[in-house]
Amino acid sequence: MKVRMFVNGQAMSGGSLNDALAEAELVGRRRTAARYRFFSVRDEFPALYPVETGGAQISGEIYEVEDAILRDKLLPREPKELELTIIEMDDGTGSLCMRLREEWLGHEDLTDISEIGDWRLVRANA
């Protein structure tokens, strides 16, 4: 079964985890609804976190991917700080996505990058 997966970090085209999506179909670049804060974790990878107010739109890519590819190739390589969830996209549709686990919110290793809203821009300016 195919599912939609929104990626906003290393699994995007050219990223170190993108090989896990080699058999998936890139639908295109997209943005989330303005319901998320966006964090850099140790300057290694990004993390979304849903908020009721003060959210931003976050850029990334949508893939159509077999659930077995997620289970066997992508999810086992995701950082322990992240968990799978469903998010809202800017057109009101939903998509699977990795998000920051609640227990990591407020951790000293997080830097809020919501104003930038795009991991590629963060990395380009690093």
ABEGO torsion letter per residue (X at the ends): XBBBBBBABAABBGBAAAAAAAABBBAEBBBBBBABBBBBBGGABBBBBBBABGBBBBBBBBBBBBAAAAAAAAAAABBAABBBBBBBBAAGBBBBBBBBBAAABGBAABBBAAAAGBAAAAAAAX
